[in-house]
Amino acid sequence: MGRYYNGDISGKFGFASQSSSDGEYFGAVQSNYVPYVIYNDSIPEAIESLKELIKEYKKETKNKKLTINTTSDDFWQMVDTDWYQKKENGLLSSRISMGLEIVQFNKKYPDDDISFTAEF
């Protein structure tokens, strides 16, 4: 049950809090069939958007343990491992989850565009 996005990145949209078009927040553009693509040259903006989301999340939830580590091999690191399960802010945590999928894919395939489809 629920709506999923899949392709180069995959995950589940936040129930009742995350729009199927949320990939547009990270620069994805919708094609005729509901697939999205984040072009490789847009990845730096997507990463900056993710950093801003984490700042907003920390401010709204008073969660100081959520960090993004740009020097590690994994790029990101969750110090508070159950941050997502707490769902202190449904849209923010769902959007951060999508952003982390984008970062992970880009780390593994740095020269590729990211494509995925979204269920409506």
Buried (B, 14 or more C-beta within 10 A) or exposed (E): EEBEBEBBBEBBBBEEBBBBEBBBBBBBEBEEEBBBBBBBEBBEEBBEBBEEBBEBBBEEBEBEEBEBEEEEEEBBEBEEEEBBEEBBBEBBBBBBBBBBBBBBBBEEEEEBBBBBBBEE
